[in-house]
């Protein structure tokens, strides 16, 4: 299999090294002219500075889109037209323009599109989903997902002010960048009906996007979920909790634990994750999974383009809610967006 990585930021370099580690085949990379790398890539890969040339000369079977968010859809469309399957880093884009064309083009060409919400490949979140689906805590009443990490610590080798996460023109902002939390909740609970949000640039970070956000989601059967995300928390933290009428489930990403509160015993049942688990294991599993889809061994990606588009619909609805200071009714979105939301389903 021939691969092409577009974008050599932190996640692009990770994908390139994982491609080599899995011995998937020849690899090429396409990176921005003049952008320095913090360290040698350490991977045998032909390098390009022009995407059209890379696609024409390499004719890759698979393209990983890891450039700034605002360029995702344009890059993915070119890759599909060139005959490649596409793994797009999250989020799928920063607006909905071009996404129908991308997904329709991929379907017509029989090409797979997957969006890189890698938390779905974390054993802890997978275990939480198993317990939820087994009715371990009864009827769901509420849920909360939270994530925070100090933006300047993400990539210490570069000026955080110039990174995509800090710049509105590149599709940054904490709501889009931390859309993992929206995806995780929807993977567990399905699509919400309403979203209300408040966002702010409340810190001293020199960015032109929001750095903290609080979202509330309401679902059709009455339960409510909330999402907190920020660019300022030190130390970093990520967790997800679900309250049911017969207990509580909680996944603690940093401690690699799944907790279940059992009312009958009034005790927490704690499942410790594999102590050998490393963060990169998620990305390796994600890449193996998509390669299986490309090879026809797996019918469809764990999160396909439609579901990735649905998460973007939710994130943009949250930003619109914050701007208008009112809840956004997701039943009022257009037919295409409604179809994407319905793809999230209900476990």
Secondary structure, 3 states (H helix, E strand, C coil): CCEEEECCCHHHHHHHHHHHHCCCCCEEEECCCCCCCCCCCCCCCEEECCHHHHHHHHCCCEEEECCCHHHHHHHHHHHHHCCCEEEEECCCCCCCCCHHHHHHHHHHCCCCEEEECHHHHCHHHHHHHHHHHCCCCCCEEEEEEEEECCHHHCCCCCCHHHCHHHCHHHCCCHHHHCCHHHHHHHHHHCCCCEEEEEEECCCCCCCCCCCEEEEEEECCCCCEEEEEEECCCCCCEEEEEEEECCEEEEEECCCCEEEEEECCCCEEEEEECCCCCCHHHHHHHHHHHHHHHHCCCCCCCCCEHHHHHHHHHHHHHHHHHHHHCCCEEHHHCCHHHHHHHHCCCCC
